[in-house]
Amino acid sequence: MTGASGATGASGAGGPGGGGLAALLNPPLPAAGMNASITLLVSVTENQLLLPTGAVRRQGNQQFVYQPNPTPGGAPVQKPVTTAGTDGTNIAIASGLAEGDTVLLGAIGTATPAASKAAGTTGGVAGGPGGGGGPGGVGGIR
């Protein structure tokens, strides 16, 4: 009979040339001191607007970003946003902003000109896209 020894004989799954089942059930372990890291993607979303996580603030259940006030010298304006997820570094914006909108980063303070002079700063304006403002200013992202 030919072929009868294929599944259990010397040339079968456990024999030379097959090597299969035994190797799958008993894989070699890594040597001591070796390690590995895995990145598991749960989902991938394309064409999302991303901001640094520090740009999105939370007040109760409301999430918002600060934008420059259109009135010169006015306080930054809160703009409500809806987020779609984060990777710990960036946060996806589902609604509330459009590509090209300017968002302020950094500390949004309530310093007055008198307090700035006392501290020895001159108070700056928000920087351009990705730039930092002058002393006392706030960086911008575009």
VMD Tcl script that builds the backbone (N, CA, C; Angstrom):
set m [mol new atoms 426]
animate dup $m
set s [atomselect $m all]
$s set {name element resname resid chain x y z} {
  {N N MET 1 A 0.845 -1.168 0.000}
  {CA C MET 1 A 0.000 0.000 0.000}
  {C C MET 1 A 0.889 1.228 0.000}
  {N N THR 2 A 0.630 2.062 -0.895}
  {CA C THR 2 A 1.403 3.285 -0.935}
  {C C THR 2 A 0.589 4.414 -0.327}
  {N N GLY 3 A 1.261 5.346 0.303}
  {CA C GLY 3 A 0.587 6.504 0.890}
  {C C GLY 3 A 0.032 6.259 2.275}
  {N N ALA 4 A 0.023 5.015 2.770}
  {CA C ALA 4 A -0.546 4.746 4.085}
  {C C ALA 4 A 0.318 5.333 5.189}
  {N N SER 5 A 1.621 5.476 4.942}
  {CA C SER 5 A 2.481 5.989 5.995}
  {C C SER 5 A 2.572 7.514 5.961}
  {N N GLY 6 A 1.851 8.168 5.088}
  {CA C GLY 6 A 1.948 9.619 4.941}
  {C C GLY 6 A 1.575 10.396 6.180}
  {N N ALA 7 A 0.504 10.065 6.869}
  {CA C ALA 7 A 0.054 10.855 8.003}
  {C C ALA 7 A 0.726 10.453 9.299}
  {N N THR 8 A 1.161 9.167 9.385}
  {CA C THR 8 A 1.710 8.718 10.663}
  {C C THR 8 A 3.116 8.172 10.535}
  {N N GLY 9 A 3.596 7.951 9.378}
  {CA C GLY 9 A 4.902 7.341 9.192}
  {C C GLY 9 A 6.024 8.354 9.258}
  {N N ALA 10 A 7.192 7.917 8.813}
  {CA C ALA 10 A 8.398 8.724 8.896}
  {C C ALA 10 A 8.289 10.008 8.094}
  {N N SER 11 A 7.544 9.975 6.993}
  {CA C SER 11 A 7.437 11.188 6.199}
  {C C SER 11 A 6.172 11.963 6.515}
  {N N GLY 12 A 5.468 11.627 7.600}
  {CA C GLY 12 A 4.221 12.294 7.954}
  {C C GLY 12 A 4.459 13.583 8.706}
  {N N ALA 13 A 3.417 14.055 9.402}
  {CA C ALA 13 A 3.441 15.345 10.075}
  {C C ALA 13 A 4.506 15.410 11.152}
  {N N GLY 14 A 4.795 14.299 11.808}
  {CA C GLY 14 A 5.777 14.335 12.886}
  {C C GLY 14 A 7.155 13.926 12.440}
  {N N GLY 15 A 7.322 13.434 11.242}
  {CA C GLY 15 A 8.610 12.943 10.797}
  {C C GLY 15 A 9.386 13.992 10.037}
  {N N PRO 16 A 10.583 13.614 9.578}
  {CA C PRO 16 A 11.398 14.548 8.803}
  {C C PRO 16 A 10.684 14.915 7.510}
  {N N GLY 17 A 10.837 16.123 7.105}
  {CA C GLY 17 A 10.179 16.579 5.893}
  {C C GLY 17 A 8.832 17.202 6.195}
  {N N GLY 18 A 8.156 16.812 7.257}
  {CA C GLY 18 A 6.883 17.400 7.647}
  {C C GLY 18 A 7.116 18.374 8.780}
  {N N GLY 19 A 7.726 17.951 9.824}
  {CA C GLY 19 A 8.100 18.736 10.974}
  {C C GLY 19 A 6.967 19.502 11.624}
  {N N GLY 20 A 5.857 19.601 11.021}
  {CA C GLY 20 A 4.747 20.482 11.306}
  {C C GLY 20 A 4.120 20.437 12.670}
  {N N LEU 21 A 3.365 19.410 12.992}
  {CA C LEU 21 A 2.511 19.395 14.166}
  {C C LEU 21 A 3.308 19.518 15.464}
  {N N ALA 22 A 4.389 18.793 15.596}
  {CA C ALA 22 A 5.194 18.857 16.815}
  {C C ALA 22 A 5.786 20.253 16.989}
  {N N ALA 23 A 6.241 20.876 15.903}
  {CA C ALA 23 A 6.822 22.215 15.990}
  {C C ALA 23 A 5.762 23.244 16.342}
  {N N LEU 24 A 4.543 23.071 15.856}
  {CA C LEU 24 A 3.477 24.021 16.168}
  {C C LEU 24 A 3.029 23.905 17.618}
  {N N LEU 25 A 2.978 22.685 18.131}
  {CA C LEU 25 A 2.520 22.485 19.497}
  {C C LEU 25 A 3.595 22.779 20.537}
  {N N ASN 26 A 4.853 22.670 20.168}
  {CA C ASN 26 A 5.963 22.905 21.089}
  {C C ASN 26 A 6.985 23.850 20.447}
  {N N PRO 27 A 6.616 25.121 20.280}
  {CA C PRO 27 A 7.566 26.034 19.632}
  {C C PRO 27 A 8.760 26.296 20.539}
  {N N PRO 28 A 9.933 26.582 19.963}
  {CA C PRO 28 A 11.099 26.891 20.788}
  {C C PRO 28 A 10.860 28.203 21.547}
  {N N LEU 29 A 11.270 28.234 22.791}
  {CA C LEU 29 A 11.095 29.433 23.609}
  {C C LEU 29 A 12.250 30.389 23.370}
  {N N PRO 30 A 12.043 31.690 23.576}
  {CA C PRO 30 A 13.169 32.619 23.442}
  {C C PRO 30 A 14.212 32.337 24.515}
  {N N ALA 31 A 15.432 32.662 24.216}
  {CA C ALA 31 A 16.515 32.479 25.187}
  {C C ALA 31 A 16.303 33.419 26.366}
  {N N ALA 32 A 16.853 33.071 27.499}
  {CA C ALA 32 A 16.723 33.897 28.699}
  {C C ALA 32 A 17.265 35.295 28.421}
  {N N GLY 33 A 16.551 36.306 28.905}
  {CA C GLY 33 A 16.975 37.694 28.723}
  {C C GLY 33 A 16.434 38.343 27.461}
  {N N MET 34 A 15.831 37.578 26.589}
  {CA C MET 34 A 15.268 38.153 25.364}
  {C C MET 34 A 13.849 38.639 25.653}
  {N N ASN 35 A 13.426 39.655 24.941}
  {CA C ASN 35 A 12.065 40.138 25.086}
  {C C ASN 35 A 11.546 40.608 23.738}
  {N N ALA 36 A 10.303 40.963 23.714}
  {CA C ALA 36 A 9.683 41.422 22.481}
  {C C ALA 36 A 8.625 42.456 22.831}
  {N N SER 37 A 8.233 43.241 21.851}
  {CA C SER 37 A 7.114 44.156 22.063}
  {C C SER 37 A 6.188 44.044 20.862}
  {N N ILE 38 A 4.917 44.225 21.139}
  {CA C ILE 38 A 3.892 44.080 20.105}
  {C C ILE 38 A 3.031 45.329 20.096}
  {N N THR 39 A 2.698 45.794 18.923}
  {CA C THR 39 A 1.726 46.869 18.774}
  {C C THR 39 A 0.509 46.265 18.103}
  {N N LEU 40 A -0.613 46.331 18.789}
  {CA C LEU 40 A -1.843 45.759 18.278}
  {C C LEU 40 A -2.773 46.894 17.863}
  {N N LEU 41 A -3.074 46.985 16.590}
  {CA C LEU 41 A -3.991 48.005 16.092}
  {C C LEU 41 A -5.413 47.497 16.218}
  {N N VAL 42 A -6.209 48.214 16.976}
  {CA C VAL 42 A -7.601 47.836 17.160}
  {C C VAL 42 A -8.436 48.383 16.022}
  {N N SER 43 A -8.157 49.613 15.640}
  {CA C SER 43 A -8.854 50.206 14.504}
  {C C SER 43 A -7.972 51.291 13.908}
  {N N VAL 44 A -8.192 51.571 12.658}
  {CA C VAL 44 A -7.472 52.619 11.948}
  {C C VAL 44 A -8.512 53.540 11.329}
  {N N THR 45 A -8.359 54.828 11.596}
  {CA C THR 45 A -9.269 55.820 11.036}
  {C C THR 45 A -8.449 56.796 10.219}
  {N N GLU 46 A -8.872 57.044 9.017}
  {CA C GLU 46 A -8.150 57.960 8.141}
  {C C GLU 46 A -8.876 59.288 8.047}
  {N N ASN 47 A -8.139 60.308 7.639}
  {CA C ASN 47 A -8.665 61.648 7.416}
  {C C ASN 47 A -9.303 62.240 8.666}
  {N N GLN 48 A -8.632 62.104 9.801}
  {CA C GLN 48 A -9.087 62.690 11.055}
  {C C GLN 48 A -8.217 63.898 11.371}
  {N N LEU 49 A -8.819 64.904 11.963}
  {CA C LEU 49 A -8.091 66.062 12.437}
  {C C LEU 49 A -7.497 65.701 13.795}
  {N N LEU 50 A -6.168 65.808 13.929}
  {CA C LEU 50 A -5.494 65.448 15.176}
  {C C LEU 50 A -4.925 66.691 15.842}
  {N N LEU 51 A -5.033 66.738 17.153}
  {CA C LEU 51 A -4.424 67.789 17.960}
  {C C LEU 51 A -3.638 67.129 19.077}
  {N N PRO 52 A -2.636 67.817 19.612}
  {CA C PRO 52 A -1.989 67.297 20.814}
  {C C PRO 52 A -3.019 67.211 21.936}
  {N N THR 53 A -2.928 66.200 22.771}
  {CA C THR 53 A -3.931 66.014 23.824}
  {C C THR 53 A -4.028 67.224 24.746}
  {N N GLY 54 A -2.943 67.953 24.939}
  {CA C GLY 54 A -2.955 69.127 25.803}
  {C C GLY 54 A -3.771 70.283 25.253}
  {N N ALA 55 A -4.131 70.242 23.975}
  {CA C ALA 55 A -4.906 71.329 23.377}
  {C C ALA 55 A -6.381 71.221 23.731}
  {N N VAL 56 A -6.839 70.026 24.090}
  {CA C VAL 56 A -8.256 69.827 24.403}
  {C C VAL 56 A -8.425 69.873 25.918}
  {N N ARG 57 A -9.318 70.739 26.357}
  {CA C ARG 57 A -9.598 70.896 27.784}
  {C C ARG 57 A -10.956 70.291 28.087}
  {N N ARG 58 A -11.199 70.007 29.353}
  {CA C ARG 58 A -12.468 69.419 29.784}
  {C C ARG 58 A -13.007 70.212 30.961}
  {N N GLN 59 A -14.283 70.481 30.909}
  {CA C GLN 59 A -14.980 71.139 32.006}
  {C C GLN 59 A -16.297 70.393 32.177}
  {N N GLY 60 A -16.376 69.546 33.202}
  {CA C GLY 60 A -17.546 68.677 33.359}
  {C C GLY 60 A -17.553 67.671 32.217}
  {N N ASN 61 A -18.673 67.566 31.521}
  {CA C ASN 61 A -18.778 66.661 30.375}
  {C C ASN 61 A -18.423 67.342 29.066}
  {N N GLN 62 A -18.159 68.632 29.107}
  {CA C GLN 62 A -17.876 69.412 27.898}
  {C C GLN 62 A -16.384 69.418 27.587}
  {N N GLN 63 A -16.034 69.170 26.328}
  {CA C GLN 63 A -14.656 69.275 25.864}
  {C C GLN 63 A -14.569 70.497 24.962}
  {N N PHE 64 A -13.452 71.221 25.056}
  {CA C PHE 64 A -13.302 72.420 24.252}
  {C C PHE 64 A -11.834 72.701 24.000}
  {N N VAL 65 A -11.595 73.600 23.055}
  {CA C VAL 65 A -10.258 74.111 22.781}
  {C C VAL 65 A -10.324 75.627 22.902}
  {N N TYR 66 A -9.181 76.249 23.054}
  {CA C TYR 66 A -9.104 77.707 23.047}
  {C C TYR 66 A -8.654 78.166 21.668}
  {N N GLN 67 A -9.318 79.213 21.180}
  {CA C GLN 67 A -8.936 79.836 19.924}
  {C C GLN 67 A -8.665 81.309 20.178}
  {N N PRO 68 A -7.838 81.937 19.336}
  {CA C PRO 68 A -7.572 83.361 19.520}
  {C C PRO 68 A -8.856 84.168 19.370}
  {N N ASN 69 A -8.969 85.217 20.147}
  {CA C ASN 69 A -10.124 86.108 20.061}
  {C C ASN 69 A -9.973 86.981 18.823}
  {N N PRO 70 A -11.029 87.106 18.014}
  {CA C PRO 70 A -10.922 87.955 16.821}
  {C C PRO 70 A -10.739 89.432 17.176}
  {N N THR 71 A -11.121 89.817 18.392}
  {CA C THR 71 A -10.923 91.186 18.840}
  {C C THR 71 A -9.503 91.317 19.372}
  {N N PRO 72 A -8.705 92.220 18.820}
  {CA C PRO 72 A -7.326 92.366 19.307}
  {C C PRO 72 A -7.297 92.638 20.807}
  {N N GLY 73 A -6.459 91.914 21.504}
  {CA C GLY 73 A -6.316 92.077 22.937}
  {C C GLY 73 A -7.371 91.355 23.753}
  {N N GLY 74 A -8.339 90.720 23.090}
  {CA C GLY 74 A -9.398 90.006 23.804}
  {C C GLY 74 A -8.920 88.673 24.341}
  {N N ALA 75 A -9.620 88.171 25.325}
  {CA C ALA 75 A -9.281 86.879 25.930}
  {C C ALA 75 A -9.556 85.753 24.936}
  {N N PRO 76 A -8.809 84.659 25.033}
  {CA C PRO 76 A -9.058 83.513 24.154}
  {C C PRO 76 A -10.502 83.030 24.281}
  {N N VAL 77 A -11.012 82.454 23.194}
  {CA C VAL 77 A -12.402 82.008 23.120}
  {C C VAL 77 A -12.450 80.488 23.239}
  {N N GLN 78 A -13.383 79.978 24.063}
  {CA C GLN 78 A -13.580 78.532 24.171}
  {C C GLN 78 A -14.447 78.066 23.008}
  {N N LYS 79 A -14.001 77.005 22.341}
  {CA C LYS 79 A -14.765 76.429 21.234}
  {C C LYS 79 A -15.056 74.972 21.576}
  {N N PRO 80 A -16.351 74.591 21.724}
  {CA C PRO 80 A -16.683 73.196 22.042}
  {C C PRO 80 A -16.288 72.259 20.900}
  {N N VAL 81 A -15.772 71.089 21.251}
  {CA C VAL 81 A -15.404 70.071 20.271}
  {C C VAL 81 A -15.899 68.717 20.748}
  {N N THR 82 A -16.024 67.805 19.811}
  {CA C THR 82 A -16.330 66.408 20.102}
  {C C THR 82 A -15.115 65.607 19.677}
  {N N THR 83 A -14.627 64.747 20.568}
  {CA C THR 83 A -13.447 63.957 20.258}
  {C C THR 83 A -13.834 62.542 19.862}
  {N N ALA 84 A -12.915 61.892 19.153}
  {CA C ALA 84 A -13.196 60.554 18.640}
  {C C ALA 84 A -12.240 59.505 19.172}
  {N N GLY 85 A -11.266 59.871 19.958}
  {CA C GLY 85 A -10.325 58.889 20.496}
  {C C GLY 85 A -8.949 59.501 20.609}
  {N N THR 86 A -8.078 58.826 21.349}
  {CA C THR 86 A -6.723 59.323 21.569}
  {C C THR 86 A -5.743 58.161 21.614}
  {N N ASP 87 A -4.503 58.470 21.282}
  {CA C ASP 87 A -3.438 57.485 21.437}
  {C C ASP 87 A -2.525 57.856 22.596}
  {N N GLY 88 A -2.950 58.828 23.401}
  {CA C GLY 88 A -2.153 59.282 24.524}
  {C C GLY 88 A -1.305 60.497 24.191}
  {N N THR 89 A -0.983 60.687 22.938}
  {CA C THR 89 A -0.198 61.838 22.498}
  {C C THR 89 A -1.068 62.803 21.707}
  {N N ASN 90 A -1.858 62.265 20.799}
  {CA C ASN 90 A -2.755 63.064 19.965}
  {C C ASN 90 A -4.195 62.657 20.237}
  {N N ILE 91 A -5.106 63.585 19.940}
  {CA C ILE 91 A -6.527 63.309 20.115}
  {C C ILE 91 A -7.236 63.656 18.807}
  {N N ALA 92 A -8.127 62.781 18.365}
  {CA C ALA 92 A -8.869 62.987 17.122}
  {C C ALA 92 A -10.086 63.858 17.406}
  {N N ILE 93 A -10.316 64.841 16.548}
  {CA C ILE 93 A -11.457 65.743 16.675}
  {C C ILE 93 A -12.519 65.305 15.676}
  {N N ALA 94 A -13.689 64.903 16.190}
  {CA C ALA 94 A -14.783 64.443 15.332}
  {C C ALA 94 A -15.588 65.619 14.792}
  {N N SER 95 A -15.808 66.652 15.619}
  {CA C SER 95 A -16.549 67.829 15.151}
  {C C SER 95 A -16.179 69.026 16.002}
  {N N GLY 96 A -16.434 70.212 15.458}
  {CA C GLY 96 A -16.176 71.454 16.166}
  {C C GLY 96 A -15.040 72.259 15.584}
  {N N LEU 97 A -14.146 71.610 14.834}
  {CA C LEU 97 A -13.028 72.293 14.187}
  {C C LEU 97 A -12.928 71.855 12.744}
  {N N ALA 98 A -12.326 72.700 11.951}
  {CA C ALA 98 A -12.058 72.370 10.555}
  {C C ALA 98 A -10.552 72.476 10.320}
  {N N GLU 99 A -10.076 71.808 9.301}
  {CA C GLU 99 A -8.669 71.890 8.956}
  {C C GLU 99 A -8.313 73.346 8.687}
  {N N GLY 100 A -7.214 73.789 9.273}
  {CA C GLY 100 A -6.778 75.164 9.104}
  {C C GLY 100 A -7.181 76.083 10.250}
  {N N ASP 101 A -8.104 75.647 11.133}
  {CA C ASP 101 A -8.473 76.454 12.299}
  {C C ASP 101 A -7.262 76.592 13.224}
  {N N THR 102 A -7.149 77.737 13.866}
  {CA C THR 102 A -6.064 77.982 14.806}
  {C C THR 102 A -6.517 77.630 16.211}
  {N N VAL 103 A -5.667 76.896 16.912}
  {CA C VAL 103 A -5.946 76.468 18.282}
  {C C VAL 103 A -4.765 76.891 19.134}
  {N N LEU 104 A -5.056 77.410 20.327}
  {CA C LEU 104 A -3.999 77.833 21.231}
  {C C LEU 104 A -3.542 76.667 22.096}
  {N N LEU 105 A -2.242 76.587 22.311}
  {CA C LEU 105 A -1.643 75.569 23.167}
  {C C LEU 105 A -0.978 76.235 24.352}
  {N N GLY 106 A -0.794 75.517 25.407}
  {CA C GLY 106 A -0.082 76.042 26.556}
  {C C GLY 106 A -1.035 76.595 27.593}
  {N N ALA 107 A -0.459 77.235 28.588}
  {CA C ALA 107 A -1.251 77.776 29.688}
  {C C ALA 107 A -2.043 78.986 29.217}
  {N N ILE 108 A -3.316 78.982 29.520}
  {CA C ILE 108 A -4.179 80.125 29.246}
  {C C ILE 108 A -4.389 80.793 30.593}
  {N N GLY 109 A -3.719 81.901 30.802}
  {CA C GLY 109 A -3.763 82.545 32.114}
  {C C GLY 109 A -4.651 83.770 32.123}
  {N N THR 110 A -4.722 84.371 33.279}
  {CA C THR 110 A -5.514 85.588 33.443}
  {C C THR 110 A -4.620 86.721 33.907}
  {N N ALA 111 A -3.368 86.724 33.461}
  {CA C ALA 111 A -2.435 87.761 33.886}
  {C C ALA 111 A -2.860 89.113 33.336}
  {N N THR 112 A -2.662 90.131 34.139}
  {CA C THR 112 A -2.961 91.498 33.713}
  {C C THR 112 A -1.672 92.159 33.289}
  {N N PRO 113 A -1.739 93.262 32.537}
  {CA C PRO 113 A -0.501 93.952 32.143}
  {C C PRO 113 A 0.340 94.355 33.353}
  {N N ALA 114 A -0.303 94.753 34.459}
  {CA C ALA 114 A 0.450 95.136 35.658}
  {C C ALA 114 A 1.211 93.936 36.216}
  {N N ALA 115 A 0.571 92.759 36.234}
  {CA C ALA 115 A 1.238 91.560 36.743}
  {C C ALA 115 A 2.388 91.172 35.834}
  {N N SER 116 A 2.226 91.338 34.518}
  {CA C SER 116 A 3.295 91.000 33.584}
  {C C SER 116 A 4.487 91.912 33.780}
  {N N LYS 117 A 4.249 93.223 33.978}
  {CA C LYS 117 A 5.352 94.157 34.185}
  {C C LYS 117 A 6.065 93.845 35.485}
  {N N ALA 118 A 5.301 93.489 36.514}
  {CA C ALA 118 A 5.914 93.169 37.798}
  {C C ALA 118 A 6.788 91.934 37.689}
  {N N ALA 119 A 6.397 91.020 36.822}
  {CA C ALA 119 A 7.173 89.782 36.655}
  {C C ALA 119 A 8.329 89.978 35.688}
  {N N GLY 120 A 8.418 91.156 35.056}
  {CA C GLY 120 A 9.514 91.425 34.134}
  {C C GLY 120 A 9.276 90.916 32.731}
  {N N THR 121 A 8.034 90.618 32.356}
  {CA C THR 121 A 7.741 90.166 31.003}
  {C C THR 121 A 6.967 91.250 30.279}
  {N N THR 122 A 6.896 91.115 28.985}
  {CA C THR 122 A 6.214 92.131 28.194}
  {C C THR 122 A 4.906 91.655 27.631}
  {N N GLY 123 A 4.549 90.391 27.841}
  {CA C GLY 123 A 3.277 89.880 27.314}
  {C C GLY 123 A 3.319 89.790 25.809}
  {N N GLY 124 A 3.194 88.606 25.277}
  {CA C GLY 124 A 3.283 88.429 23.834}
  {C C GLY 124 A 1.953 88.027 23.258}
  {N N VAL 125 A 1.939 87.978 21.975}
  {CA C VAL 125 A 0.737 87.521 21.288}
  {C C VAL 125 A 0.943 86.080 20.893}
  {N N ALA 126 A -0.123 85.436 20.518}
  {CA C ALA 126 A -0.023 84.038 20.117}
  {C C ALA 126 A 0.845 83.922 18.881}
  {N N GLY 127 A 1.642 82.873 18.848}
  {CA C GLY 127 A 2.510 82.650 17.710}
  {C C GLY 127 A 1.722 82.162 16.515}
  {N N GLY 128 A 2.383 82.127 15.373}
  {CA C GLY 128 A 1.756 81.642 14.146}
  {C C GLY 128 A 1.612 80.141 14.193}
  {N N PRO 129 A 1.397 79.513 13.058}
  {CA C PRO 129 A 1.202 78.068 13.030}
  {C C PRO 129 A 2.378 77.336 13.655}
  {N N GLY 130 A 2.102 76.674 14.763}
  {CA C GLY 130 A 3.131 75.885 15.423}
  {C C GLY 130 A 4.173 76.722 16.144}
  {N N GLY 131 A 4.043 78.034 16.103}
  {CA C GLY 131 A 5.059 78.887 16.696}
  {C C GLY 131 A 4.718 79.241 18.122}
  {N N GLY 132 A 5.680 79.747 18.812}
  {CA C GLY 132 A 5.454 80.205 20.175}
  {C C GLY 132 A 5.339 81.711 20.179}
  {N N GLY 133 A 4.577 82.247 21.062}
  {CA C GLY 133 A 4.455 83.694 21.165}
  {C C GLY 133 A 5.676 84.246 21.864}
  {N N GLY 134 A 5.687 85.526 22.072}
  {CA C GLY 134 A 6.776 86.167 22.789}
  {C C GLY 134 A 6.680 85.809 24.255}
  {N N PRO 135 A 7.514 86.419 25.097}
  {CA C PRO 135 A 7.457 86.129 26.527}
  {C C PRO 135 A 6.043 86.377 27.048}
  {N N GLY 136 A 5.488 85.415 27.720}
  {CA C GLY 136 A 4.130 85.553 28.242}
  {C C GLY 136 A 3.075 85.215 27.233}
  {N N GLY 137 A 3.468 84.885 26.015}
  {CA C GLY 137 A 2.508 84.574 24.968}
  {C C GLY 137 A 2.125 83.115 24.977}
  {N N VAL 138 A 1.304 82.730 24.055}
  {CA C VAL 138 A 0.810 81.376 23.957}
  {C C VAL 138 A 1.144 80.866 22.575}
  {N N GLY 139 A 1.587 79.623 22.459}
  {CA C GLY 139 A 1.894 79.048 21.161}
  {C C GLY 139 A 0.630 78.754 20.393}
  {N N GLY 140 A 0.745 78.677 19.106}
  {CA C GLY 140 A -0.413 78.376 18.275}
  {C C GLY 140 A -0.166 77.139 17.436}
  {N N ILE 141 A -1.209 76.476 17.009}
  {CA C ILE 141 A -1.090 75.343 16.092}
  {C C ILE 141 A -2.087 75.550 14.993}
  {N N ARG 142 A -1.698 75.185 13.834}
  {CA C ARG 142 A -2.599 75.393 12.709}
  {C C ARG 142 A -2.690 74.142 11.902}
}
mol reanalyze $m
mol bondsrecalc $m
mol representation Tube
mol addrep $m
